[in-house]
Amino acid sequence: MVKIKVFGSGKYKPQGEFSGERVKKIFSDPKKEVKAIFLHSSMYPEGIEPMELGTFKGYEFKKKGDELEVYSNLELNETGKKFYAEGVFKGVSAELPNDEITKIAILPNVINQAVKGAEFSAQSIYFEFREVEKKE
């Protein structure tokens, strides 16, 4: 299990502004478990469930300057461990419909990151919240 950054307050396009108070409300239940999935749910055809790679458990807030960061523990399943060992992962992206954390997508290394330094590594993984585009 590894603790990683999954979200941070700030302005996101086109999603809008996420103040510290809004972020605290979204991640207010420290016991809520959230599925770690491969790619965003929206990238799967209708009727196909996203591939699960593990579970995010527990949330911790850290103040960094004006930003409120959210960290969570990630426990990978066997598929997730295999993908990690093969260097497939690049970043993470929270799915927040109606200000509720429903899933956290683990993005592959073929997806462009919107946030510089938003990379999946043993030391830290940084959140990316944006519309996903395939790298051409």
Disulfide bonds with the S-S distance in Angstrom:
none
